[in-house]
Each structure stands twice: as C-alpha cells, then as structure tokens.
C-alpha cells in the first residue's frame, strides 16, 4: 500500500494548492502506529 502511494505521489507547489506560504517546506510521512511517537519526539528535539 505504501509503495503504491509513494509511486503515485506528485510534488505540488504552493500556488497549485492555493496556499500563501512561500518558502515553507512540508514533508508528509505515513508511519505505523507504534512509530509516530518516537518520530514526533525526534522532530521536537531537533
């Protein structure tokens, strides 16, 4: 399932989405339920 989502995903710029947030980088990840807390803690400590 995740491989299919990754394969079909396409990059979009902010103007295509109608958002006004220039120079912002967002990264979305799909994590297993037991991984999200560790990943969140890692991001908050960075």
mmCIF entry with sequence, helices, sheets and N, C-alpha, C, O atoms, coordinates in Angstrom:
data_MODEL
# 
_entry.id   MODEL 
# 
_entity.id                         1 
_entity.type                       polymer 
_entity.pdbx_number_of_molecules   1 
# 
_entity_poly.entity_id                      1 
_entity_poly.type                           'polypeptide(L)' 
_entity_poly.nstd_linkage                   no 
_entity_poly.nstd_monomer                   no 
_entity_poly.pdbx_seq_one_letter_code       
;(UNK)(UNK)(UNK)(UNK)(UNK)(UNK)(UNK)(UNK)(UNK)(UNK)(UNK)(UNK)(UNK)(UNK)(UNK)(UNK)
(UNK)(UNK)(UNK)(UNK)(UNK)(UNK)(UNK)(UNK)(UNK)(UNK)(UNK)(UNK)(UNK)(UNK)(UNK)(UNK)
(UNK)(UNK)(UNK)(UNK)(UNK)(UNK)(UNK)(UNK)(UNK)(UNK)(UNK)(UNK)(UNK)(UNK)
;
_entity_poly.pdbx_seq_one_letter_code_can   XXXXXXXXXXXXXXXXXXXXXXXXXXXXXXXXXXXXXXXXXXXXXX 
_entity_poly.pdbx_strand_id                 A 
# 
loop_
_entity_poly_seq.entity_id 
_entity_poly_seq.num 
_entity_poly_seq.mon_id 
_entity_poly_seq.hetero 
1 1  UNK n 
1 2  UNK n 
1 3  UNK n 
1 4  UNK n 
1 5  UNK n 
1 6  UNK n 
1 7  UNK n 
1 8  UNK n 
1 9  UNK n 
1 10 UNK n 
1 11 UNK n 
1 12 UNK n 
1 13 UNK n 
1 14 UNK n 
1 15 UNK n 
1 16 UNK n 
1 17 UNK n 
1 18 UNK n 
1 19 UNK n 
1 20 UNK n 
1 21 UNK n 
1 22 UNK n 
1 23 UNK n 
1 24 UNK n 
1 25 UNK n 
1 26 UNK n 
1 27 UNK n 
1 28 UNK n 
1 29 UNK n 
1 30 UNK n 
1 31 UNK n 
1 32 UNK n 
1 33 UNK n 
1 34 UNK n 
1 35 UNK n 
1 36 UNK n 
1 37 UNK n 
1 38 UNK n 
1 39 UNK n 
1 40 UNK n 
1 41 UNK n 
1 42 UNK n 
1 43 UNK n 
1 44 UNK n 
1 45 UNK n 
1 46 UNK n 
# 
_struct_asym.id          A 
_struct_asym.entity_id   1 
# 
loop_
_struct_conf.conf_type_id 
_struct_conf.id 
_struct_conf.pdbx_PDB_helix_id 
_struct_conf.beg_label_comp_id 
_struct_conf.beg_label_asym_id 
_struct_conf.beg_label_seq_id 
_struct_conf.pdbx_beg_PDB_ins_code 
_struct_conf.end_label_comp_id 
_struct_conf.end_label_asym_id 
_struct_conf.end_label_seq_id 
_struct_conf.pdbx_end_PDB_ins_code 
_struct_conf.beg_auth_comp_id 
_struct_conf.beg_auth_asym_id 
_struct_conf.beg_auth_seq_id 
_struct_conf.end_auth_comp_id 
_struct_conf.end_auth_asym_id 
_struct_conf.end_auth_seq_id 
_struct_conf.pdbx_PDB_helix_class 
_struct_conf.details 
_struct_conf.pdbx_PDB_helix_length 
HELX_P HELX_P1 AA1 UNK A 2  ? UNK A 8  ? UNK A 2  UNK A 8  1 ? 7  
HELX_P HELX_P2 AA2 UNK A 14 ? UNK A 17 ? UNK A 14 UNK A 17 1 ? 4  
HELX_P HELX_P3 AA3 UNK A 36 ? UNK A 45 ? UNK A 36 UNK A 45 1 ? 10 
# 
_struct_conf_type.id          HELX_P 
_struct_conf_type.criteria    ? 
_struct_conf_type.reference   ? 
# 
loop_
_atom_site.group_PDB 
_atom_site.id 
_atom_site.type_symbol 
_atom_site.label_atom_id 
_atom_site.label_alt_id 
_atom_site.label_comp_id 
_atom_site.label_asym_id 
_atom_site.label_entity_id 
_atom_site.label_seq_id 
_atom_site.pdbx_PDB_ins_code 
_atom_site.Cartn_x 
_atom_site.Cartn_y 
_atom_site.Cartn_z 
_atom_site.occupancy 
_atom_site.B_iso_or_equiv 
_atom_site.pdbx_formal_charge 
_atom_site.auth_seq_id 
_atom_site.auth_comp_id 
_atom_site.auth_asym_id 
_atom_site.auth_atom_id 
_atom_site.pdbx_PDB_model_num 
ATOM 1   N N  . UNK A 1 1  ? 0.821  -1.183 0.000  1.00 0.00 ? 1  UNK A N  1 
ATOM 2   C CA . UNK A 1 1  ? 0.000  0.000  0.000  1.00 0.00 ? 1  UNK A CA 1 
ATOM 3   C C  . UNK A 1 1  ? 0.871  1.255  0.000  1.00 0.00 ? 1  UNK A C  1 
ATOM 4   O O  . UNK A 1 1  ? 0.649  2.166  -0.798 1.00 0.00 ? 1  UNK A O  1 
ATOM 5   N N  . UNK A 1 2  ? 1.871  1.304  0.902  1.00 0.00 ? 2  UNK A N  1 
ATOM 6   C CA . UNK A 1 2  ? 2.722  2.483  0.989  1.00 0.00 ? 2  UNK A CA 1 
ATOM 7   C C  . UNK A 1 2  ? 3.544  2.661  -0.283 1.00 0.00 ? 2  UNK A C  1 
ATOM 8   O O  . UNK A 1 2  ? 3.762  3.788  -0.728 1.00 0.00 ? 2  UNK A O  1 
ATOM 9   N N  . UNK A 1 3  ? 3.993  1.574  -0.862 1.00 0.00 ? 3  UNK A N  1 
ATOM 10  C CA . UNK A 1 3  ? 4.751  1.664  -2.117 1.00 0.00 ? 3  UNK A CA 1 
ATOM 11  C C  . UNK A 1 3  ? 3.895  2.265  -3.223 1.00 0.00 ? 3  UNK A C  1 
ATOM 12  O O  . UNK A 1 3  ? 4.376  3.082  -4.008 1.00 0.00 ? 3  UNK A O  1 
ATOM 13  N N  . UNK A 1 4  ? 2.648  1.870  -3.286 1.00 0.00 ? 4  UNK A N  1 
ATOM 14  C CA . UNK A 1 4  ? 1.738  2.413  -4.291 1.00 0.00 ? 4  UNK A CA 1 
ATOM 15  C C  . UNK A 1 4  ? 1.515  3.907  -4.073 1.00 0.00 ? 4  UNK A C  1 
ATOM 16  O O  . UNK A 1 4  ? 1.533  4.680  -5.030 1.00 0.00 ? 4  UNK A O  1 
ATOM 17  N N  . UNK A 1 5  ? 1.307  4.317  -2.829 1.00 0.00 ? 5  UNK A N  1 
ATOM 18  C CA . UNK A 1 5  ? 1.112  5.740  -2.525 1.00 0.00 ? 5  UNK A CA 1 
ATOM 19  C C  . UNK A 1 5  ? 2.345  6.550  -2.907 1.00 0.00 ? 5  UNK A C  1 
ATOM 20  O O  . UNK A 1 5  ? 2.230  7.629  -3.489 1.00 0.00 ? 5  UNK A O  1 
ATOM 21  N N  . UNK A 1 6  ? 3.516  6.031  -2.579 1.00 0.00 ? 6  UNK A N  1 
ATOM 22  C CA . UNK A 1 6  ? 4.759  6.724  -2.911 1.00 0.00 ? 6  UNK A CA 1 
ATOM 23  C C  . UNK A 1 6  ? 4.921  6.839  -4.420 1.00 0.00 ? 6  UNK A C  1 
ATOM 24  O O  . UNK A 1 6  ? 5.311  7.889  -4.930 1.00 0.00 ? 6  UNK A O  1 
ATOM 25  N N  . UNK A 1 7  ? 4.623  5.770  -5.123 1.00 0.00 ? 7  UNK A N  1 
ATOM 26  C CA . UNK A 1 7  ? 4.749  5.760  -6.581 1.00 0.00 ? 7  UNK A CA 1 
ATOM 27  C C  . UNK A 1 7  ? 3.807  6.777  -7.225 1.00 0.00 ? 7  UNK A C  1 
ATOM 28  O O  . UNK A 1 7  ? 4.195  7.465  -8.169 1.00 0.00 ? 7  UNK A O  1 
ATOM 29  N N  . UNK A 1 8  ? 2.599  6.876  -6.734 1.00 0.00 ? 8  UNK A N  1 
ATOM 30  C CA . UNK A 1 8  ? 1.592  7.748  -7.331 1.00 0.00 ? 8  UNK A CA 1 
ATOM 31  C C  . UNK A 1 8  ? 1.665  9.198  -6.855 1.00 0.00 ? 8  UNK A C  1 
ATOM 32  O O  . UNK A 1 8  ? 1.033  10.072 -7.449 1.00 0.00 ? 8  UNK A O  1 
ATOM 33  N N  . UNK A 1 9  ? 2.422  9.463  -5.800 1.00 0.00 ? 9  UNK A N  1 
ATOM 34  C CA . UNK A 1 9  ? 2.506  10.821 -5.247 1.00 0.00 ? 9  UNK A CA 1 
ATOM 35  C C  . UNK A 1 9  ? 3.177  11.760 -6.241 1.00 0.00 ? 9  UNK A C  1 
ATOM 36  O O  . UNK A 1 9  ? 4.097  11.370 -6.960 1.00 0.00 ? 9  UNK A O  1 
ATOM 37  N N  . UNK A 1 10 ? 2.710  12.986 -6.271 1.00 0.00 ? 10 UNK A N  1 
ATOM 38  C CA . UNK A 1 10 ? 3.288  14.001 -7.144 1.00 0.00 ? 10 UNK A CA 1 
ATOM 39  C C  . UNK A 1 10 ? 3.573  15.246 -6.325 1.00 0.00 ? 10 UNK A C  1 
ATOM 40  O O  . UNK A 1 10 ? 2.782  15.620 -5.459 1.00 0.00 ? 10 UNK A O  1 
ATOM 41  N N  . UNK A 1 11 ? 4.701  15.886 -6.597 1.00 0.00 ? 11 UNK A N  1 
ATOM 42  C CA . UNK A 1 11 ? 5.039  17.141 -5.926 1.00 0.00 ? 11 UNK A CA 1 
ATOM 43  C C  . UNK A 1 11 ? 4.122  18.242 -6.426 1.00 0.00 ? 11 UNK A C  1 
ATOM 44  O O  . UNK A 1 11 ? 3.747  18.278 -7.598 1.00 0.00 ? 11 UNK A O  1 
ATOM 45  N N  . UNK A 1 12 ? 3.773  19.124 -5.528 1.00 0.00 ? 12 UNK A N  1 
ATOM 46  C CA . UNK A 1 12 ? 2.951  20.283 -5.872 1.00 0.00 ? 12 UNK A CA 1 
ATOM 47  C C  . UNK A 1 12 ? 3.586  21.519 -5.268 1.00 0.00 ? 12 UNK A C  1 
ATOM 48  O O  . UNK A 1 12 ? 4.134  21.460 -4.166 1.00 0.00 ? 12 UNK A O  1 
ATOM 49  N N  . UNK A 1 13 ? 3.521  22.631 -5.970 1.00 0.00 ? 13 UNK A N  1 
ATOM 50  C CA . UNK A 1 13 ? 3.990  23.862 -5.360 1.00 0.00 ? 13 UNK A CA 1 
ATOM 51  C C  . UNK A 1 13 ? 2.803  24.549 -4.688 1.00 0.00 ? 13 UNK A C  1 
ATOM 52  O O  . UNK A 1 13 ? 1.646  24.204 -4.926 1.00 0.00 ? 13 UNK A O  1 
ATOM 53  N N  . UNK A 1 14 ? 3.123  25.536 -3.838 1.00 0.00 ? 14 UNK A N  1 
ATOM 54  C CA . UNK A 1 14 ? 2.070  26.182 -3.046 1.00 0.00 ? 14 UNK A CA 1 
ATOM 55  C C  . UNK A 1 14 ? 1.020  26.848 -3.923 1.00 0.00 ? 14 UNK A C  1 
ATOM 56  O O  . UNK A 1 14 ? -0.164 26.822 -3.590 1.00 0.00 ? 14 UNK A O  1 
ATOM 57  N N  . UNK A 1 15 ? 1.431  27.444 -5.035 1.00 0.00 ? 15 UNK A N  1 
ATOM 58  C CA . UNK A 1 15 ? 0.455  28.139 -5.879 1.00 0.00 ? 15 UNK A CA 1 
ATOM 59  C C  . UNK A 1 15 ? -0.570 27.169 -6.463 1.00 0.00 ? 15 UNK A C  1 
ATOM 60  O O  . UNK A 1 15 ? -1.726 27.538 -6.668 1.00 0.00 ? 15 UNK A O  1 
ATOM 61  N N  . UNK A 1 16 ? -0.157 25.946 -6.727 1.00 0.00 ? 16 UNK A N  1 
ATOM 62  C CA . UNK A 1 16 ? -1.099 24.943 -7.218 1.00 0.00 ? 16 UNK A CA 1 
ATOM 63  C C  . UNK A 1 16 ? -2.138 24.594 -6.159 1.00 0.00 ? 16 UNK A C  1 
ATOM 64  O O  . UNK A 1 16 ? -3.268 24.236 -6.488 1.00 0.00 ? 16 UNK A O  1 
ATOM 65  N N  . UNK A 1 17 ? -1.763 24.696 -4.914 1.00 0.00 ? 17 UNK A N  1 
ATOM 66  C CA . UNK A 1 17 ? -2.670 24.358 -3.817 1.00 0.00 ? 17 UNK A CA 1 
ATOM 67  C C  . UNK A 1 17 ? -3.486 25.557 -3.351 1.00 0.00 ? 17 UNK A C  1 
ATOM 68  O O  . UNK A 1 17 ? -4.400 25.416 -2.538 1.00 0.00 ? 17 UNK A O  1 
ATOM 69  N N  . UNK A 1 18 ? -3.155 26.729 -3.864 1.00 0.00 ? 18 UNK A N  1 
ATOM 70  C CA . UNK A 1 18 ? -3.883 27.920 -3.478 1.00 0.00 ? 18 UNK A CA 1 
ATOM 71  C C  . UNK A 1 18 ? -3.511 28.430 -2.097 1.00 0.00 ? 18 UNK A C  1 
ATOM 72  O O  . UNK A 1 18 ? -4.292 29.158 -1.484 1.00 0.00 ? 18 UNK A O  1 
ATOM 73  N N  . UNK A 1 19 ? -2.354 28.071 -1.598 1.00 0.00 ? 19 UNK A N  1 
ATOM 74  C CA . UNK A 1 19 ? -1.917 28.497 -0.272 1.00 0.00 ? 19 UNK A CA 1 
ATOM 75  C C  . UNK A 1 19 ? -0.869 29.597 -0.388 1.00 0.00 ? 19 UNK A C  1 
ATOM 76  O O  . UNK A 1 19 ? -0.116 29.648 -1.360 1.00 0.00 ? 19 UNK A O  1 
ATOM 77  N N  . UNK A 1 20 ? -0.828 30.459 0.587  1.00 0.00 ? 20 UNK A N  1 
ATOM 78  C CA . UNK A 1 20 ? 0.136  31.562 0.580  1.00 0.00 ? 20 UNK A CA 1 
ATOM 79  C C  . UNK A 1 20 ? 1.140  31.327 1.700  1.00 0.00 ? 20 UNK A C  1 
ATOM 80  O O  . UNK A 1 20 ? 1.092  31.991 2.736  1.00 0.00 ? 20 UNK A O  1 
ATOM 81  N N  . UNK A 1 21 ? 2.034  30.397 1.490  1.00 0.00 ? 21 UNK A N  1 
ATOM 82  C CA . UNK A 1 21 ? 3.068  30.081 2.476  1.00 0.00 ? 21 UNK A CA 1 
ATOM 83  C C  . UNK A 1 21 ? 4.373  29.857 1.734  1.00 0.00 ? 21 UNK A C  1 
ATOM 84  O O  . UNK A 1 21 ? 4.873  28.734 1.660  1.00 0.00 ? 21 UNK A O  1 
ATOM 85  N N  . UNK A 1 22 ? 4.907  30.910 1.196  1.00 0.00 ? 22 UNK A N  1 
ATOM 86  C CA . UNK A 1 22 ? 6.128  30.801 0.406  1.00 0.00 ? 22 UNK A CA 1 
ATOM 87  C C  . UNK A 1 22 ? 7.304  30.398 1.283  1.00 0.00 ? 22 UNK A C  1 
ATOM 88  O O  . UNK A 1 22 ? 7.341  30.697 2.476  1.00 0.00 ? 22 UNK A O  1 
ATOM 89  N N  . UNK A 1 23 ? 8.250  29.723 0.675  1.00 0.00 ? 23 UNK A N  1 
ATOM 90  C CA . UNK A 1 23 ? 9.499  29.318 1.316  1.00 0.00 ? 23 UNK A CA 1 
ATOM 91  C C  . UNK A 1 23 ? 9.299  28.378 2.498  1.00 0.00 ? 23 UNK A C  1 
ATOM 92  O O  . UNK A 1 23 ? 10.155 28.315 3.380  1.00 0.00 ? 23 UNK A O  1 
ATOM 93  N N  . UNK A 1 24 ? 8.208  27.657 2.534  1.00 0.00 ? 24 UNK A N  1 
ATOM 94  C CA . UNK A 1 24 ? 7.976  26.663 3.580  1.00 0.00 ? 24 UNK A CA 1 
ATOM 95  C C  . UNK A 1 24 ? 8.131  25.283 2.961  1.00 0.00 ? 24 UNK A C  1 
ATOM 96  O O  . UNK A 1 24 ? 7.674  25.037 1.845  1.00 0.00 ? 24 UNK A O  1 
ATOM 97  N N  . UNK A 1 25 ? 8.773  24.397 3.685  1.00 0.00 ? 25 UNK A N  1 
ATOM 98  C CA . UNK A 1 25 ? 8.941  23.033 3.222  1.00 0.00 ? 25 UNK A CA 1 
ATOM 99  C C  . UNK A 1 25 ? 8.147  22.122 4.145  1.00 0.00 ? 25 UNK A C  1 
ATOM 100 O O  . UNK A 1 25 ? 8.343  22.131 5.360  1.00 0.00 ? 25 UNK A O  1 
ATOM 101 N N  . UNK A 1 26 ? 7.266  21.351 3.573  1.00 0.00 ? 26 UNK A N  1 
ATOM 102 C CA . UNK A 1 26 ? 6.495  20.374 4.332  1.00 0.00 ? 26 UNK A CA 1 
ATOM 103 C C  . UNK A 1 26 ? 6.836  18.991 3.822  1.00 0.00 ? 26 UNK A C  1 
ATOM 104 O O  . UNK A 1 26 ? 7.025  18.775 2.625  1.00 0.00 ? 26 UNK A O  1 
ATOM 105 N N  . UNK A 1 27 ? 6.909  18.080 4.737  1.00 0.00 ? 27 UNK A N  1 
ATOM 106 C CA . UNK A 1 27 ? 7.175  16.695 4.374  1.00 0.00 ? 27 UNK A CA 1 
ATOM 107 C C  . UNK A 1 27 ? 6.163  15.833 5.099  1.00 0.00 ? 27 UNK A C  1 
ATOM 108 O O  . UNK A 1 27 ? 6.053  15.906 6.323  1.00 0.00 ? 27 UNK A O  1 
ATOM 109 N N  . UNK A 1 28 ? 5.437  15.032 4.381  1.00 0.00 ? 28 UNK A N  1 
ATOM 110 C CA . UNK A 1 28 ? 4.428  14.164 4.956  1.00 0.00 ? 28 UNK A CA 1 
ATOM 111 C C  . UNK A 1 28 ? 4.929  12.733 4.929  1.00 0.00 ? 28 UNK A C  1 
ATOM 112 O O  . UNK A 1 28 ? 5.503  12.278 3.941  1.00 0.00 ? 28 UNK A O  1 
ATOM 113 N N  . UNK A 1 29 ? 4.705  12.041 6.018  1.00 0.00 ? 29 UNK A N  1 
ATOM 114 C CA . UNK A 1 29 ? 5.098  10.643 6.105  1.00 0.00 ? 29 UNK A CA 1 
ATOM 115 C C  . UNK A 1 29 ? 3.946  9.840  6.678  1.00 0.00 ? 29 UNK A C  1 
ATOM 116 O O  . UNK A 1 29 ? 3.176  10.332 7.503  1.00 0.00 ? 29 UNK A O  1 
ATOM 117 N N  . UNK A 1 30 ? 3.840  8.617  6.237  1.00 0.00 ? 30 UNK A N  1 
ATOM 118 C CA . UNK A 1 30 ? 2.883  7.687  6.821  1.00 0.00 ? 30 UNK A CA 1 
ATOM 119 C C  . UNK A 1 30 ? 3.678  6.764  7.724  1.00 0.00 ? 30 UNK A C  1 
ATOM 120 O O  . UNK A 1 30 ? 4.585  6.063  7.274  1.00 0.00 ? 30 UNK A O  1 
ATOM 121 N N  . UNK A 1 31 ? 3.329  6.771  9.010  1.00 0.00 ? 31 UNK A N  1 
ATOM 122 C CA . UNK A 1 31 ? 4.056  5.967  9.984  1.00 0.00 ? 31 UNK A CA 1 
ATOM 123 C C  . UNK A 1 31 ? 3.135  4.936  10.606 1.00 0.00 ? 31 UNK A C  1 
ATOM 124 O O  . UNK A 1 31 ? 1.938  5.171  10.772 1.00 0.00 ? 31 UNK A O  1 
ATOM 125 N N  . UNK A 1 32 ? 3.702  3.803  10.944 1.00 0.00 ? 32 UNK A N  1 
ATOM 126 C CA . UNK A 1 32 ? 2.953  2.799  11.689 1.00 0.00 ? 32 UNK A CA 1 
ATOM 127 C C  . UNK A 1 32 ? 2.604  3.373  13.059 1.00 0.00 ? 32 UNK A C  1 
ATOM 128 O O  . UNK A 1 32 ? 3.312  4.236  13.578 1.00 0.00 ? 32 UNK A O  1 
ATOM 129 N N  . UNK A 1 33 ? 1.534  2.898  13.628 1.00 0.00 ? 33 UNK A N  1 
ATOM 130 C CA . UNK A 1 33 ? 1.039  3.445  14.890 1.00 0.00 ? 33 UNK A CA 1 
ATOM 131 C C  . UNK A 1 33 ? 2.098  3.463  15.981 1.00 0.00 ? 33 UNK A C  1 
ATOM 132 O O  . UNK A 1 33 ? 2.159  4.408  16.768 1.00 0.00 ? 33 UNK A O  1 
ATOM 133 N N  . UNK A 1 34 ? 2.925  2.442  16.038 1.00 0.00 ? 34 UNK A N  1 
ATOM 134 C CA . UNK A 1 34 ? 3.937  2.377  17.096 1.00 0.00 ? 34 UNK A CA 1 
ATOM 135 C C  . UNK A 1 34 ? 5.170  3.238  16.813 1.00 0.00 ? 34 UNK A C  1 
ATOM 136 O O  . UNK A 1 34 ? 6.065  3.322  17.654 1.00 0.00 ? 34 UNK A O  1 
ATOM 137 N N  . UNK A 1 35 ? 5.231  3.874  15.648 1.00 0.00 ? 35 UNK A N  1 
ATOM 138 C CA . UNK A 1 35 ? 6.385  4.702  15.293 1.00 0.00 ? 35 UNK A CA 1 
ATOM 139 C C  . UNK A 1 35 ? 6.145  6.202  15.454 1.00 0.00 ? 35 UNK A C  1 
ATOM 140 O O  . UNK A 1 35 ? 7.111  6.956  15.575 1.00 0.00 ? 35 UNK A O  1 
ATOM 141 N N  . UNK A 1 36 ? 4.903  6.657  15.461 1.00 0.00 ? 36 UNK A N  1 
ATOM 142 C CA . UNK A 1 36 ? 4.633  8.096  15.393 1.00 0.00 ? 36 UNK A CA 1 
ATOM 143 C C  . UNK A 1 36 ? 5.159  8.850  16.600 1.00 0.00 ? 36 UNK A C  1 
ATOM 144 O O  . UNK A 1 36 ? 5.662  9.963  16.451 1.00 0.00 ? 36 UNK A O  1 
ATOM 145 N N  . UNK A 1 37 ? 5.057  8.273  17.800 1.00 0.00 ? 37 UNK A N  1 
ATOM 146 C CA . UNK A 1 37 ? 5.511  8.984  18.998 1.00 0.00 ? 37 UNK A CA 1 
ATOM 147 C C  . UNK A 1 37 ? 7.021  9.187  18.982 1.00 0.00 ? 37 UNK A C  1 
ATOM 148 O O  . UNK A 1 37 ? 7.500  10.275 19.301 1.00 0.00 ? 37 UNK A O  1 
ATOM 149 N N  . UNK A 1 38 ? 7.772  8.159  18.617 1.00 0.00 ? 38 UNK A N  1 
ATOM 150 C CA . UNK A 1 38 ? 9.226  8.275  18.544 1.00 0.00 ? 38 UNK A CA 1 
ATOM 151 C C  . UNK A 1 38 ? 9.628  9.304  17.486 1.00 0.00 ? 38 UNK A C  1 
ATOM 152 O O  . UNK A 1 38 ? 10.546 10.093 17.709 1.00 0.00 ? 38 UNK A O  1 
ATOM 153 N N  . UNK A 1 39 ? 8.954  9.300  16.348 1.00 0.00 ? 39 UNK A N  1 
ATOM 154 C CA . UNK A 1 39 ? 9.260  10.255 15.278 1.00 0.00 ? 39 UNK A CA 1 
ATOM 155 C C  . UNK A 1 39 ? 8.952  11.683 15.722 1.00 0.00 ? 39 UNK A C  1 
ATOM 156 O O  . UNK A 1 39 ? 9.723  12.599 15.440 1.00 0.00 ? 39 UNK A O  1 
ATOM 157 N N  . UNK A 1 40 ? 7.833  11.876 16.414 1.00 0.00 ? 40 UNK A N  1 
ATOM 158 C CA . UNK A 1 40 ? 7.476  13.205 16.908 1.00 0.00 ? 40 UNK A CA 1 
ATOM 159 C C  . UNK A 1 40 ? 8.503  13.698 17.916 1.00 0.00 ? 40 UNK A C  1 
ATOM 160 O O  . UNK A 1 40 ? 8.925  14.852 17.848 1.00 0.00 ? 40 UNK A O  1 
ATOM 161 N N  . UNK A 1 41 ? 8.909  12.855 18.842 1.00 0.00 ? 41 UNK A N  1 
ATOM 162 C CA . UNK A 1 41 ? 9.932  13.233 19.820 1.00 0.00 ? 41 UNK A CA 1 
ATOM 163 C C  . UNK A 1 41 ? 11.243 13.597 19.136 1.00 0.00 ? 41 UNK A C  1 
ATOM 164 O O  . UNK A 1 41 ? 11.906 14.555 19.534 1.00 0.00 ? 41 UNK A O  1 
ATOM 165 N N  . UNK A 1 42 ? 11.618 12.843 18.116 1.00 0.00 ? 42 UNK A N  1 
ATOM 166 C CA . UNK A 1 42 ? 12.844 13.130 17.363 1.00 0.00 ? 42 UNK A CA 1 
ATOM 167 C C  . UNK A 1 42 ? 12.769 14.512 16.712 1.00 0.00 ? 42 UNK A C  1 
ATOM 168 O O  . UNK A 1 42 ? 13.738 15.271 16.746 1.00 0.00 ? 42 UNK A O  1 
ATOM 169 N N  . UNK A 1 43 ? 11.629 14.832 16.125 1.00 0.00 ? 43 UNK A N  1 
ATOM 170 C CA . UNK A 1 43 ? 11.462 16.127 15.462 1.00 0.00 ? 43 UNK A CA 1 
ATOM 171 C C  . UNK A 1 43 ? 11.476 17.276 16.468 1.00 0.00 ? 43 UNK A C  1 
ATOM 172 O O  . UNK A 1 43 ? 12.027 18.337 16.178 1.00 0.00 ? 43 UNK A O  1 
ATOM 173 N N  . UNK A 1 44 ? 10.890 17.086 17.622 1.00 0.00 ? 44 UNK A N  1 
ATOM 174 C CA . UNK A 1 44 ? 10.823 18.146 18.625 1.00 0.00 ? 44 UNK A CA 1 
ATOM 175 C C  . UNK A 1 44 ? 12.177 18.420 19.271 1.00 0.00 ? 44 UNK A C  1 
ATOM 176 O O  . UNK A 1 44 ? 12.420 19.528 19.748 1.00 0.00 ? 44 UNK A O  1 
ATOM 177 N N  . UNK A 1 45 ? 13.058 17.428 19.292 1.00 0.00 ? 45 UNK A N  1 
ATOM 178 C CA . UNK A 1 45 ? 14.374 17.601 19.895 1.00 0.00 ? 45 UNK A CA 1 
ATOM 179 C C  . UNK A 1 45 ? 15.379 18.204 18.920 1.00 0.00 ? 45 UNK A C  1 
ATOM 180 O O  . UNK A 1 45 ? 16.462 18.624 19.329 1.00 0.00 ? 45 UNK A O  1 
ATOM 181 N N  . UNK A 1 46 ? 15.036 18.252 17.653 1.00 0.00 ? 46 UNK A N  1 
ATOM 182 C CA . UNK A 1 46 ? 15.955 18.775 16.622 1.00 0.00 ? 46 UNK A CA 1 
ATOM 183 C C  . UNK A 1 46 ? 16.102 20.272 16.728 1.00 0.00 ? 46 UNK A C  1 
ATOM 184 O O  . UNK A 1 46 ? 16.834 20.877 15.943 1.00 0.00 ? 46 UNK A O  1 
# 
